[in-house]
Amino acid sequence: MTRTHRLKSDRSEAPVVAAPPAEADLPLMATLGIRFEEGAYRFACIPYDNLHDAANFARLAGAGRDENQR
């Protein structure tokens, strides 16, 4: 008898590829240190499916803050 893991999918799913940033998004990405590489937005080496999630995490991590701000 062969057992298979219940959560394992038999079909292979293509990885999600994020839409490339618009020209208007580039200043925000530069300010927060977000890159678009290999179909994903990346902040601190973590891939995100969309810019909104990457920007939220970057802000929580303190990216883009002026050194005089608290």
Backbone torsions as a table, in degrees:
resi	resn	phi	psi	omega
1	MET	NA	130.1	179.6
2	THR	-104.2	129.9	177.5
3	ARG	-103.2	141.3	174.6
4	THR	-122.2	151.7	179.0
5	HIS	-70.6	132.8	-176.4
6	ARG	-64.6	-30.6	-177.0
7	LEU	-85.0	-10.5	-179.3
8	LYS	-75.0	130.1	179.9
9	SER	-89.9	139.1	177.6
10	ASP	-78.6	-22.5	-179.7
11	ARG	-95.4	144.4	178.2
12	SER	-91.7	131.3	-177.9
13	GLU	-104.5	139.5	177.7
14	ALA	-70.6	142.7	178.1
15	PRO	-65.3	148.5	178.3
16	VAL	-73.3	130.7	178.0
17	VAL	-115.9	124.2	-178.2
18	ALA	-74.3	150.9	174.7
19	ALA	-69.9	140.2	-179.8
20	PRO	-63.3	155.3	-177.8
21	PRO	-68.4	149.1	173.5
22	ALA	-78.9	160.2	179.1
23	GLU	-55.8	-36.6	-178.9
24	ALA	-69.2	-19.5	-179.3
25	ASP	-83.2	-18.0	-173.7
26	LEU	-61.3	-41.4	177.8
27	PRO	-61.9	-41.0	177.6
28	LEU	-62.0	-45.0	-179.7
29	MET	-61.8	-41.2	179.8
30	ALA	-65.9	-41.1	-179.6
31	THR	-63.4	-39.6	-175.7
32	LEU	-94.1	-6.6	179.7
33	GLY	77.1	33.0	179.8
34	ILE	-97.0	136.8	178.3
35	ARG	-116.7	157.0	172.0
36	PHE	-114.1	111.1	-177.4
37	GLU	-139.0	138.0	174.4
38	GLU	51.6	40.7	175.9
39	GLY	77.1	17.6	179.9
40	ALA	-143.5	149.3	171.3
41	TYR	-81.8	136.5	-176.9
42	ARG	-128.4	131.8	171.3
43	PHE	-134.4	129.4	-178.9
44	ALA	52.8	42.1	177.6
45	CYS	66.3	9.3	179.8
46	ILE	-100.7	125.5	179.3
47	PRO	-82.1	142.5	177.8
48	TYR	-127.7	147.4	179.6
49	ASP	-76.7	-21.4	-179.6
50	ASN	-146.3	158.3	-177.1
51	LEU	-65.2	-35.6	-178.4
52	HIS	-57.3	-47.0	-179.7
53	ASP	-66.4	-41.8	179.0
54	ALA	-63.2	-42.1	-179.5
55	ALA	-66.9	-40.4	178.4
56	ASN	-61.8	-44.8	179.5
57	PHE	-66.1	-41.1	179.9
58	ALA	-60.6	-41.8	178.4
59	ARG	-65.3	-42.0	177.8
60	LEU	-62.0	-34.2	179.9
61	ALA	-79.3	-7.0	177.2
62	GLY	92.8	11.0	179.6
63	ALA	-68.6	144.9	175.5
64	GLY	83.5	-1.1	179.7
65	ARG	-76.6	143.3	172.6
66	ASP	-72.6	143.1	-178.0
67	GLU	-62.3	-21.4	179.9
68	ASN	-85.6	-10.1	179.2
69	GLN	-84.2	154.9	175.7
70	ARG	-112.5	NA	NA
